[in-house]
Structure formats: C-alpha cells, structure tokens
C-alpha cells in the first residue's frame, strides 16, 4: 500500500446470521447468530463479525457505519443453476421438458446471436438477481459466444462473482443453434482465455445435456476440463422420464444417464449437475466420491412436472447440494421462494427440510457445490463481502407472523415461507450497495 493510501473500512449493524460448518446427518449445520451484530469489511473483504456493542468502540475513526438495525444480514444467495437467456420465457404455459425446449426455449435463444439483445437481457437478469439478494450464480448462456461476452461484460461492470459458459450442442436441436464438436471446443477455449479468472468471473464448460451432444463433443468437453483444471462444468442430468429414456437410447452402452458423462471424464470436482431426480444410489455414490454436485431446482421441477428431488438420499451419500432457480423453467428469481418450494418438494417426498437446512443450501452449501467456499458463503475472515439485507417486516403478513415467532428457527422459517423480492431491503457486493 502506498504511504497516502487509506483502506476502505465499512461496518454494517444489524442482526447477523451465517453458517460456519458443514451439515450433520440430519442436515443441520453449525451457525452463528448475533441479535445486535456488526459486520466489518476492509476493502470489501470480511475482517470481523461479532457483537455490535463490543466492537463499535474499537472501530478506526475512518470506518463508515451503516445502520440496518431491525433487519437481518445473511451471506448473499448462491444460485447454482439458471439460464439467463430464458428470462423472457419465464411463466410460459403448459409443456413438459422436451416439448418446452422446442416450443419456447430454442426460439428464445435464437435471438442471442444479436449482441445488443444479449446485453440488454444480461443487464435485466443481473439486476433481477441482485434485487432478490442473489450475488453469485452458475449461468447458462446460449450457443453464441457473443451471449457469453454480453453476460460477462455486464457482470464485470457490477463487480459480481459469476460463473457462465457457452452452450455446447451439436445434434438433436434446431440448425440455428447447432455448433460442431470442434467449433464448440475452439470457441469455448477462446472464451476461457478471455474471461476465466478475470475480475471475479469464472468459466463453465457447458454441454447442454447428453442428448444434444455427440460422443465427440462430450469427449472434447472433457479435454477442455483437463486442459484448464480450474474451470467448472455445468449440465443437466435425469430431469424428466422422457429425457432419461431418450438418453438411454442414444447411449445404450452406458449404465445410467450419469454414466454417459462419466465415460468422458465429466463427473469430477467443480462439476454441477442440475436436477438429478432419476438417479440411483450408484450414481449418488459416484458423484460423492468424485466431488461433483447436484443443483436442486424445485420450482422448475414442479412447473414442468418433472418429479421430486430426493435430498435425503443425496445427503446420505454425502453429495454436495446447491439450490437453483432454473429460470425460465423455474418460476422465480427469488432464492427465498426457491427455498419455500424446496421445503414442499421434500415434504411430498416424505422428508424434512428445516429453515436452517434450506438457508444452508442457498449460502454456504451452494458455495461448497461451486468450490467457492474459500471465497463466499459465510462471513469468516477473508471472505468476499457479498450479502443480502432481509427485512422481517417487509409485508404486513410477514410482520404479523414475526410478532408470534419465539425462536430463531421460527423466524427464519417464516421468512423462507412468506418472503420474496420484497423481503430483500438491500444487496451488497464487496461491501458496495447495489442499485436495483
């Protein structure tokens, strides 16, 4: 630091909640809560967290104290599976997965050949994410490299930690969205060189799903991962019964849908598989041993009639689990709404998802799924200062319910079940309040 350079010190006073450990067998995780807390950031990075009355007298004179008393600060939400090009087709009526792709998704994605359109949607998408308290997401672009450039440009302008990648699909899709195995490899490689590790941005190799990819394309996706060991992978697996049957017919030598990917070296650390509804215990054990993660996408699984994710089975095998909005098959950008629907899905499947467990998977659990828990997910010292400020009295109903909540778990459960974008009073990236 130069002699005249002063560090930026920001302190935020509110109730504070975060997780400091991994979940136990029952899904609960170690956490900290400060009723009157203080979060201190130095140059956007967490320096300390604790009781406000104890810490305030120790702050340096230049510290800027922001008063959010009456609110609850939590780590920024982490969305482990979402499609920014599907923003404009959210709430499109009445199909299951494969028909929905043909009728709505592919025509919408065609428009992303236009960089101006891609940037306009990316700007709206990121604003909507931040308005809902989501500070990091793993994001599908389209087959067009300009769709990736537009998204990363918009994310970079905001200083957001985002992961994204160009869709790879060389068969069983419209001609106007089809690449080749070689062109997808070359283009992805160029995008990795341009964006991966720039500012807070990371790249994900992105085969759309096995039925849209030839064996050669999946092989080259694995080669990209081998050549760039710090990049991520994102794709879909076992979302819908018709899709599972289709994959089995296209890859008859594979034991399961997941095994298709495994044959090409795609089941590994930093790989996130969306949905994972129709997997078995062999698949779950393989994902756990390889360090791959599942993205639980309850609103899209319900909306498209796909099925119920078995979170208890995934937990038993020790699989990393994050939550995903999966817009536009998903029906909300809100991770609070997504947690509420996850609770209902688990109930229908005969399990239990507490408020603590749901919030864990939306914060530190999501960070672990993305292998970013050294950077985000809680307020431990040295973490990046991304967080959401939740208003427990955002609506008359929520305020009324909160008056009768006697425990922390009750209050968190009420916010989870009754909260939405109105419950997010502010969102911060590296200690900077975002304009939404």
PyMOL commands that set and color helices and strands:
alter all, ss='L'
color gray80, all
select helices_A, chain A and resi 52-58+84-89+97-113+115-131+145-158+175-177+181-195+210-212+215-227+241-250+257-262+281-290+298-303+311-316+335-348+355-362+364-369+396-403+408-418+421-423
alter helices_A, ss='H'
color red, helices_A
select strands_A, chain A and resi 9-23+29-42+45-51+64-75+77-83+134-140+161-165+167-168+201-207+232-237+271-275+293-296+320-323+387-391+424-429+432-433
alter strands_A, ss='S'
color yellow, strands_A
deselect
rebuild
show_as cartoon
